[in-house]
Amino acid sequence: MKIDLSVKIAGIKLKNPVLTASGTFGYGDEITDLVDVSKLGGIITKTITLKPKAGNPSPRICETAEGMLNCIGLQNIGVERFLKEKSAGLKKIGTVVIVSVAGETAQDYVDVVKQLNSQKWIRAVELNLSCPNLQKHIISKNSALVAKIVSAVKRIANFPVIAKLSPQVTDLAAIAKAAKTAGADAVCLVNTFPGMAVDLKTWRPKLSNVSGGLSGPCIKPLALLCVREVFNKVGIPIIGCGGIVTGEDVAEFMLCGARAVCVGTASFIEPERPVKVIAEIENYLKMKKIGSIGSLIGGLRV
């Protein structure tokens, strides 16, 4: 049985719905010796900012039950070095490239995207509005600020704009609606949840920043609910993210309304996991005698 795994999101056709989550696969070009990245629907790069960032001091990653905590702090090489050092490898990576962008102000986002605009190999930008590791505040907790940044970037961007939102709000659908009204072509749901871990040997937090972002299988039920809520209330394409490890996880997110998904923390355990997930979702569709993966989108029976 021939299975059609292709999906379309934000006007971009993907060969399959599996993307890498920002911050979990480097900039995308470093891992090509280990993983056949061309098999993926696409990659979302590590977040880049206008200027290089050193990030938070160590320790900034620790394992938890069914997940991990991180407080990386958006360490990155900055947009100028990114274009100088990564363009050649990303041009020939063989799949869709989406660049994740962050900043402290709306103008920061605009300035980064202006530098990316001339790069034909970039198919979209993901606005990281939800990183929990910044010292100030999470942008996507404020619908007016989300709208300001999305609209400012949308006015000058040469490619689709995806807003990555935080679950740390009382009404995620309202934030997603603000992003849509401002011109976002899609939203990515969700980033990590806040958490901390304690070292009983030292009586100190395990992370230098005390708290960090919790990711991994432990957050999947929470992420699924977020996706379903936005799907029900806001007519905008959704990239689902949060605890995806298997093809069956992909099916769950798509049934809840996601058109594509990101595999993140699972890549730290097994770099080839995103590619294996593709084969697993195809096997699931064959078992269910479903010819097109698009049939899953929003198909939850309630």
C-alpha positions as CSV (number, residue, x, y, z in Angstrom):
1,M,0.0,0.0,0.0
2,K,1.4,3.3,-1.0
3,I,1.3,5.9,1.7
4,D,1.3,9.7,1.1
5,L,3.2,11.3,4.0
6,S,3.4,14.8,2.5
7,V,1.8,17.7,4.3
8,K,1.6,21.4,3.7
9,I,2.1,24.0,6.4
10,A,2.5,27.8,6.2
11,G,2.4,27.3,2.4
12,I,5.4,24.9,2.4
13,K,5.1,21.4,1.2
14,L,7.0,18.9,3.4
15,K,7.8,15.3,2.2
16,N,6.6,14.2,5.7
17,P,5.4,16.0,8.8
18,V,8.6,15.3,10.9
19,L,10.8,18.3,11.8
20,T,13.6,18.7,14.3
21,A,12.8,21.0,17.3
22,S,14.8,24.1,17.6
23,G,17.8,23.8,20.0
24,T,17.9,20.0,19.8
25,F,19.7,19.4,16.5
26,G,22.3,22.2,16.5
27,Y,22.2,24.4,13.4
28,G,21.4,21.4,11.3
29,D,24.6,20.9,9.4
30,E,26.7,19.4,12.2
31,I,24.9,16.1,12.4
32,T,24.7,15.1,8.8
33,D,27.5,12.5,9.3
34,L,25.3,10.7,11.9
35,V,21.8,11.1,10.4
36,D,20.4,11.2,6.9
37,V,18.7,14.6,7.4
38,S,17.4,14.6,3.9
39,K,14.8,12.0,4.9
40,L,13.2,14.5,7.3
41,G,10.3,16.8,6.4
42,G,12.6,19.6,7.5
43,I,14.8,21.0,10.2
44,I,14.3,24.0,12.5
45,T,17.7,25.4,13.4
46,K,19.0,26.3,16.8
47,T,17.7,29.8,17.7
48,I,19.9,32.7,16.5
49,T,20.0,36.2,17.7
50,L,21.3,39.5,16.4
51,K,24.5,39.3,18.4
52,P,26.3,36.1,19.7
53,K,25.1,35.0,23.2
54,A,27.2,33.0,25.7
55,G,24.1,31.6,27.5
56,N,23.9,30.6,31.1
57,P,26.8,29.1,33.1
58,S,27.0,25.3,33.7
59,P,25.4,23.2,34.9
60,R,22.5,23.9,32.5
61,I,21.1,20.4,31.7
62,C,19.9,17.6,34.0
63,E,17.8,14.5,33.6
64,T,14.5,14.1,35.2
65,A,11.9,11.3,35.3
66,E,10.8,10.8,31.7
67,G,12.4,14.1,30.6
68,M,15.1,16.7,31.1
69,L,15.6,20.2,32.3
70,N,17.7,22.8,30.5
71,C,18.6,26.5,31.1
72,I,20.9,26.9,28.1
73,G,20.0,30.6,27.8
74,L,19.9,30.8,24.0
75,Q,23.7,30.3,23.5
76,N,24.4,30.9,19.8
77,I,26.9,32.4,17.3
78,G,24.7,35.3,16.1
79,V,23.2,35.9,12.7
80,E,26.4,37.1,11.0
81,R,28.4,34.0,11.9
82,F,25.4,31.8,11.2
83,L,25.2,33.0,7.6
84,K,29.0,33.0,7.1
85,E,29.6,29.5,8.6
86,K,26.4,27.6,8.1
87,S,24.9,28.7,4.8
88,A,27.1,26.4,2.6
89,G,26.1,23.2,4.5
90,L,22.4,24.1,4.9
91,K,22.0,24.9,1.2
92,K,22.7,21.3,0.3
93,I,21.1,19.6,3.3
94,G,18.4,18.1,1.2
95,T,15.3,19.1,3.1
96,V,13.3,22.2,4.2
97,V,15.2,24.6,6.4
98,I,13.4,26.8,8.9
99,V,15.5,29.3,10.9
100,S,14.6,30.0,14.5
101,V,15.0,33.6,15.6
102,A,14.9,35.4,18.9
103,G,15.5,38.9,20.3
104,E,14.9,41.2,23.3
105,T,12.8,43.7,21.2
106,A,10.7,43.7,18.1
107,Q,13.4,45.5,16.3
108,D,15.9,42.7,17.2
109,Y,13.7,40.2,15.4
110,V,13.3,42.5,12.4
111,D,17.0,43.1,12.1
112,V,17.8,39.4,12.2
113,V,15.2,38.5,9.6
114,K,16.4,41.4,7.3
115,Q,19.8,39.7,7.2
116,L,18.2,36.3,6.4
117,N,15.9,37.7,3.7
118,S,18.3,37.2,0.8
119,Q,18.9,33.5,1.6
120,K,16.9,31.5,-0.9
121,W,17.5,28.2,0.9
122,I,15.6,29.5,4.0
123,R,11.9,28.4,3.6
124,A,10.5,30.1,6.7
125,V,11.4,31.7,10.0
126,E,10.3,30.5,13.4
127,L,10.0,33.4,15.9
128,N,11.0,32.0,19.3
129,L,8.6,34.0,21.5
130,S,8.6,31.5,24.2
131,C,12.1,30.7,25.5
132,P,12.0,30.4,29.3
133,N,15.7,30.9,29.8
134,L,15.9,34.7,29.2
135,Q,16.5,36.9,32.3
136,K,13.7,39.3,31.5
137,H,10.3,37.8,30.5
138,I,8.6,35.4,28.1
139,I,7.3,37.4,25.2
140,S,4.4,35.1,24.4
141,K,2.8,35.7,27.8
142,N,1.8,39.1,26.4
143,S,-0.6,39.0,23.4
144,A,0.1,42.7,22.5
145,L,3.8,42.1,22.4
146,V,3.3,38.9,20.3
147,A,1.2,40.8,17.8
148,K,3.8,43.6,17.7
149,I,6.7,41.3,16.9
150,V,4.8,39.1,14.4
151,S,3.4,42.0,12.5
152,A,6.8,43.8,12.4
153,V,8.5,40.7,11.0
154,K,5.7,39.9,8.7
155,R,5.9,43.3,7.0
156,I,9.6,42.7,6.0
157,A,10.0,38.9,5.7
158,N,10.4,37.2,2.4
159,F,9.2,33.9,3.7
160,P,6.4,32.5,5.9
161,V,6.5,33.4,9.6
162,I,5.8,30.8,12.3
163,A,5.3,31.8,16.0
164,K,6.5,29.5,18.7
165,L,4.5,30.0,21.8
166,S,4.9,29.2,25.5
167,P,2.4,27.1,27.4
168,Q,2.9,29.4,30.5
169,V,-0.3,31.3,29.9
170,T,-3.9,31.2,31.2
171,D,-5.3,31.3,27.6
172,L,-3.1,29.9,25.0
173,A,-5.8,30.2,22.3
174,A,-6.0,34.0,22.9
175,I,-2.2,34.3,22.3
176,A,-2.4,32.1,19.2
177,K,-5.3,34.2,17.9
178,A,-3.2,37.4,18.4
179,A,-0.4,35.8,16.4
180,K,-2.8,34.9,13.6
181,T,-4.4,38.3,13.5
182,A,-0.9,39.9,13.3
183,G,-0.1,37.7,10.2
184,A,1.5,34.5,11.5
185,D,1.3,31.7,8.9
186,A,1.5,29.0,11.6
187,V,2.2,28.5,15.3
188,C,4.5,25.9,17.0
189,L,3.0,24.5,20.2
190,V,4.6,24.2,22.7
191,N,7.9,25.1,24.2
192,T,9.0,23.7,27.5
193,F,7.2,23.9,30.8
194,P,9.0,25.5,33.9
195,G,10.6,23.2,36.4
196,M,13.5,22.6,38.7
197,A,15.5,19.7,40.3
198,V,17.3,19.5,43.6
199,D,20.6,17.7,44.3
200,L,20.2,16.0,47.7
201,K,24.0,15.6,48.1
202,T,24.6,19.3,48.0
203,W,21.1,20.7,48.8
204,R,21.5,22.9,45.8
205,P,19.5,23.3,42.6
206,K,20.8,21.0,39.8
207,L,20.8,23.9,37.4
208,S,22.8,27.1,37.6
209,N,19.7,29.2,36.8
210,V,17.8,27.3,39.6
211,S,14.9,26.7,37.2
212,G,14.7,25.6,33.6
213,G,12.5,24.3,30.8
214,L,11.1,20.8,31.2
215,S,10.9,18.7,28.0
216,G,10.5,15.1,27.1
217,P,7.8,12.4,27.3
218,C,6.6,13.7,30.6
219,I,5.1,16.9,29.0
220,K,3.3,15.1,26.1
221,P,-0.2,15.0,27.7
222,L,0.1,18.7,28.5
223,A,1.3,19.6,24.9
224,L,-1.5,17.5,23.3
225,L,-4.1,19.5,25.3
226,C,-2.5,22.8,24.1
227,V,-2.6,21.7,20.5
228,R,-6.2,20.5,20.8
229,E,-7.3,23.8,22.4
230,V,-5.8,26.0,19.8
231,F,-7.0,23.8,17.0
232,N,-10.6,24.0,18.3
233,K,-10.5,27.8,18.8
234,V,-8.1,29.3,16.3
235,G,-8.0,28.5,12.6
236,I,-4.2,28.5,12.1
237,P,-1.9,25.7,11.0
238,I,-0.1,24.1,14.0
239,I,3.3,22.4,14.4
240,G,3.0,20.1,17.5
241,C,5.9,19.8,19.8
242,G,6.4,18.2,23.2
243,G,7.5,14.7,24.2
244,I,7.4,13.0,20.8
245,V,9.4,9.8,20.7
246,T,7.5,7.4,18.4
247,G,5.4,7.4,15.3
248,E,2.4,6.8,17.5
249,D,3.1,10.1,19.3
250,V,3.1,11.8,15.9
251,A,-0.4,10.3,15.2
252,E,-1.7,11.6,18.5
253,F,-0.5,15.1,17.8
254,M,-2.0,15.1,14.3
255,L,-5.3,13.7,15.5
256,C,-5.4,16.6,18.0
257,G,-4.9,19.1,15.1
258,A,-1.2,19.4,14.3
259,R,-0.3,19.4,10.6
260,A,3.4,18.8,11.4
261,V,5.5,17.9,14.4
262,C,8.9,18.5,16.0
263,V,11.0,15.8,17.6
264,G,13.3,17.3,20.2
265,T,14.5,15.8,23.5
266,A,14.4,12.2,22.0
267,S,17.3,13.2,19.7
268,F,19.6,13.6,22.7
269,I,19.1,9.9,23.5
270,E,19.1,8.7,19.9
271,P,20.1,11.2,17.1
272,E,18.4,9.0,14.5
273,R,15.1,9.0,16.4
274,P,13.5,11.7,14.1
275,V,14.2,9.6,11.0
276,K,13.0,6.4,12.7
277,V,9.7,8.1,13.7
278,I,8.9,8.6,10.0
279,A,9.1,4.8,9.4
280,E,7.0,4.2,12.5
281,I,4.2,6.6,11.5
282,E,4.2,5.0,8.0
283,N,3.8,1.6,9.5
284,Y,0.9,2.8,11.7
285,L,-0.9,4.2,8.7
286,K,-0.4,0.9,6.8
287,M,-1.8,-1.0,9.8
288,K,-4.8,1.3,9.9
289,K,-5.1,1.1,6.0
290,I,-4.9,4.9,5.7
291,G,-3.5,6.1,2.5
292,S,-2.7,9.7,3.4
293,I,-1.3,11.1,6.6
294,G,-3.4,14.2,6.1
295,S,-6.4,12.1,7.0
296,L,-5.3,12.2,10.6
297,I,-5.3,16.0,11.0
298,G,-7.9,17.0,13.5
299,G,-9.5,13.6,13.4
300,L,-9.9,13.1,17.1
301,R,-13.3,11.5,17.9
302,V,-15.0,13.2,20.9
